[in-house]
Amino acid sequence: MKRLTRMKNWRWPCTSSTRTLCGMTSLAIRSEETNCKIAREIVGANGLDSFAYTQLLQDIVEQHSLMEGKAIHGHVMKRGGCVDLFAWNTFINMYCKCGSLADAHRVFDEITMRNTVSWVALIQGHLQNENFMEAWLLFVKLTRQGYELNAFAFTTVLKVLVNLEFVEAGSCIHGLIIRLAFDDHTFVGSALIELYSECGCIQEARKVFDGIVEKDLVLWTGMIDAYAQNACSEQAFGLFCQMRNVGLKPNPFTFSALIKACACLEDEGLGRSIHGFVIKKKLDSDFFVGSALLDMYAACGELRDARLVFEMLPHSSVVIWSYMIARSAQFSESKEALMLFQRMQQALVPANQFTYSSVLQACSSMASLALGKQVHCHIQKTGYDSSIFASNALMDVYVKCGEMEDALRVFGNLHHKNDVSWNTIIVGYAQLGHSEGALKFFHKMLGFCVQVTDVTLSSTLCACASLAALEIGIQIHSLAVKTVYDRDVVVGNALIDMYAKCGNIKDAHKVFDLMNEHDIISWNALITGYSLHGLGLDALKLFDTMLADDLQPNSVTFVGVLSACSNAGLVKHGLSYFQSMAKEHLIVPGMEHYTCIVMLLGRSGCLREAMEFIRDMPMKPDVMVWRAMLGACVIYNNLEFGKVSAQHVLELEPLDHSTYVLVSNMCAAAGRWKDVAGIRKFMREKGLKKEPGLSWIEIQGRVHSFAMGDLSHPQIMEIKETLEWLKEKLHRAGYVPDRNVILHDVGEDQKEQLLWLHSERLAIALGFINLPTGSPIRIIKNLRVCSDCHAAIKYISKVVDREIIVRDMNRFHHFKNGICSCGDYW
């Protein structure tokens, strides 16, 4: 709240002998020559003195006419020695008010005998121009040079500290105020209350309030507003009642504070009562009251009533327009926000940086690149392209529309970047699947010593989860522990997701246990994590625990639960949970839930039941449902249902290369090589290429990738030797290769050679060479692990006594002592 102050109409002192100049100077001095001519006439007639110059400068300040002020300054310099310190202080004030701090400093430096007013005038200039640190340093110099401190100096520096949120320095100034006996001064007390309120020290603010004996309306209103700002709404209303009991009548600022308290409570009824009282007092068109009413109705979710209030207010203020546009954008009323912006332009109200950021938020919600570019052009024309708020919002538009190059261009042109600027790019990279780009930009951000936030940490952890980059994820976790965000819910949820997707479900659960509070996302992340690791029963236990804690599941929760049943082959449990969605939890199953049931039935070999389930669906099955059915047909080599499923997939996505590959694999497994050749010929004619099987392994922060038969790695000779050693040990242990997984028309010996060149085996061999003895080997594969590699890795884990963790396209496989966590069901 902009605090009401008694000094807002204060003018520099003027004697009665100079009052005759008021009429003459109000005639408007249009140019330097005219101004000097009038000054010369006044000098000739009345003998212009220091106070007369002061009156001239007061009128110039009101007109914000810098050129005329400089003309008067020049006239004084020509006359020489005609003004005293009082007038020179007025010159400092004039230059500050007209935005020319350099000239104000020049006058200040030329004054040989300064006083406190000289310093305070310059400090106020920096405060008005938002140079808060410079203002604070000037005050420090003022005190060190021994100048007398007064109430004017204290109120000014306290406003500086409010903007710096420097509560420690504020406490020191408070001590100085008490020592100099200004603690009972209402102006100083109001400034102290505002400082403590902004810093969240509401009890200290109340102590200041109670310490002042003669309280005026400004002080009462300031304390009520402090309570409202710090979500102490009941105390705010209690203090208001006390204020009424002492006979003080509320002003517009009091009402705006009370309405703000209603917004904190989200009490629409109480807010309407105060609105009615405001109308009776004929204050409903007041700027501050109207702004508070807009905020209150919006906070209560009543955007329609907020619009009605908006239409009742004068439309001359950019603040009102910007606020209404912002609220419309936040309520996903993007078209309404853009219409308001159009009306604002027609009303000839110039937009500011906050207006543009809200308009761009609407463009971002609509993912409208064309509108975003139009607003970008408008920003450049009005000179707000260097604004941090507008630029950050602009980057967000480009990111949401997938235009990272444009977002990076805006970022590069921004001279003063903040954490939001960096986070916008990092989030953009992560959301668009460019996880490596997100981590590189994060590293660059740290190099510039930018303070990380919860958004930074959660976004980079998301990138680590996507890459399964456990080592980097652990480093980011360590960084989070060093900040205030280690127990933050958002960061905690991201850590659970990262550890689960990087193959470390135990640490994911540890993070969950260490969190101070859990939301539905926390539970969903852990349930999905257990599902991903094939630990279906553990996932279902977690779900039961969540229900016991009276937390209502959502649709995402049931995706995790049904996936857990699917991965563990728990058909009866899965169907029971599916039925309970609508009956017990009033959640209408979506396409993703039907897909889970098809996968559950299909993986369990119930292909006919899965086809019947699809036919009975209340909506038309999408491509994901038919792909799930096709995948199940491939596992059980059911060519009949497989062809039906493939036909439906290709009807929806005619150029889906994976479908052709899966049908080709089924034909190859059935020995129908002519059909295989025909499918491959068709794919070549259409330009469709099979997605190559790739495997990744992370070693000391570097990711190594392998394709089938890839011999390009620098350590390939060592890899071959390791594979030969493993091959010999596995044959001795009883391993028999399944040559049928090689779907090529080649000899049996060649098939076995190809098996040992599968990408996951190459990656495992590199792990044996480079990772410390006894440490787990973690592999990522983009396709489903073939049955022979699955059997071979079980043997490897047993004969070398090493845990091997493989994440394929469906789930995690934990191989240990010859056993896989999936129970050979995947």
ABEGO torsion letter per residue (X at the ends): XBBBBAAAABBBBBBAAAAAAAAAAAAEBABAAAAAAAAAAAAAAAGBBAAAAAAAAAAAAAAGBAAAAAAAAAAAAAAEGABBAAAAAAAAAAAAAAGBAAAAAAAAAABABBBAAAAAAAAAAAAAAGBAAAAAAAAAAAAAAGBBBBAAAAAAAAAAAAAAGBAAAAAAAAAAAAAAGAAABAAAAAAAAAAAAAAGBAAAAAAAAAABABBBAAAAAAAAAAAAAAGBAAAAAAAAAAAAAAGBBBBAAAAAAAAAAAAAAGBAAAAAAAAAAAAAAGAAABAAAAAAAAAAAAAAGBAAAAAAAAAABBAABAAAAAAAAAAAAAAGBAAAAAAAAAAAAAAGBBBBAAAAAAAAAAAAAAGBAAAAAAAAAAAAAAGAAABAAAAAAAAAAAAAAGBAAAAAAAAAABABBBAAAAAAAAAAAAAAGBAAAAAAAAAAAAAAGBBBBAAAAAAAAAAAAAAGBAAAAAAAAAAAAABAAAABAAAAAAAAAAAAAAGBAAAAAAAAAABABBBAAAAAAAAAAAAAAGBAAAAAAAAAAAAAAGBBBBAAAAAAAAAAAAAAGBAAAAAAAAAAAAAAAGBBBBAAAAAAAAAAAAAAGBAAAAAAAAAABABBBBAAAAAAAAAAAAAAGBAAAAAAAAAAAAAABAABAAAAAAAAAAAAAAGBAAAAAAAAAAAAAAGBBBBBBBBBBBBGGBBBBBBBGBAABAAAAAAAAAAAAAAAAAAAAGBBBBAAABBBBBBAAAAAAAAAABAAAAAAAAAAAABBBGBBBBBBBABBBBAAAAAAAAAAAAAAGBBBBBBBAABBBBBBGGBBAAGGBX
